[in-house]
C-alpha cells in the first residue's frame, strides 16, 4: 500500500506511545501520542475498506467501514465501563454520533465540494438514514426522560427493566435495518454519483489481504484507543477540561478517526453515496448497536449497570444534529457550503460543552 509520507511517518507513534506508557509519563503527553498513533491506523482502515468496496459496492462498503471504524469507540466505552466512568461512556456515545453526523460529513461535503463543485448522491438512501437516526435519538431520549422524572436520585427497578428492554428492541431494529439495506431493498441504496476514476490508482489487493489489513488495523486502533482512554481523565484534569467535554469531543473525534477519514476520502473521489453511508451509517450503528451492547455488557464488566440517562444538553444536541443533518442531506446534492453549515453546528455544540459548568449537564 502507498501511504503518503506525511501520514506514514506517524506509525512511529505506536512504539513511542507504548514506551511512554511503560515509563509512566504525564497523561496529556500519553493522550496526544496515542491520538497521533491512531491517525495512520485509520488511514490503513480507509484503504482496506476501499479495496473491499470495489467488490461489495458502496452500501456494503460503507457498512463495513462503519463496523470496523467503530471498534475504537466500542473499546473506549468498554474500558470506561470497567473503570466506572459512566459519564465518559455516555459522552463518547453522544459525541460519536455528533462527530459523524456533523463534523465528518461536514468536512466530506466541504472538501468534496471544493474539488467537484456540486456532487449528487442517492436522496432515497439519505432519507432512510435520516429517519433511522431520528428513531435512534428518540430511543436514547426515552430512558433519559424516564430517569429525570421518575428516578432522579437513584436507579429504580423499572428503569433497569426499561434499559434492558430498550437494548433488545434497538438490537432487533438494527438487525432488521441490515436486512432491509442488504437484502430486501438493496436497490434503494444504489449509488447515483460518478466516481473520480483518476483517484482509483494502485494495484488491487487480494480479498484475504484486504480483510487481514482491515482486521489488523482495527486491532491496533483498539489497542491505542485503550491507552488513550486510560490517559483521558488525567488529561482533562491537567488541561482544565470537564470529563464530559473530553468524552464528547476528544474521545469521539479520535475514536472515530477511521470512519471520518474514510468518508472524507470517498467524497474527494466523488463517491458521495459511500461517504454519506459511512458517516450516517456509523451514527446509526452507534445508537442502535453499540449503545445497547454496552448496556447489556455493563451487567458483566461494570461496577453497576449502565443507564442510558443522558443529560438535557446531550439529548438537545443530538436532536438538533439530527434535524439539521436531515435537512442538509435530504435533497441528494452536496456542495462545499453545506459542509460549512454542518461544521458550524458542530463547532457551536462543542463550544457549548466546553464552557458548560458540570452541574448543567445533569438532570
GIUR-V162745 format. One line per field, one symbol per residue. burial: I if it has 9 or more other C-alpha atoms within 8 Angstrom, else O. A space follows every 10 residues. Layout:
burial->???
This chain:
burial->OOOOOOIIOI IOIIOIIOOI IOOOOOIIOI IIIIIIIIII IIIIIIOIII IIIOOIOIII IIIIIIIIII IIIIIIIIII IIOIIIOIII IIIIIIIIII IIIIIIIIII IIIIOIIIII IIIIIIIOII OIIIOIIOII IOIIIIIIOO IIOOIOOOII OIIIOIIIOI IOIIOOOIII IIOOIIOOII IOIOOIOOOO OOOOOOOOOI IOIIIOIIOI IIOIIIIIIO IIIIIIIOOO IIIIIIIIII IIIIIIIIII IIIIIIIIII IIIIIIIIII IIIIIIIIII IIIIIIIIIO OIIOIIIIII IIOIIOIIIO IIIIIIOOII OIIIIIIIII IIIOIIOOII OOIIOOOOOO IOO
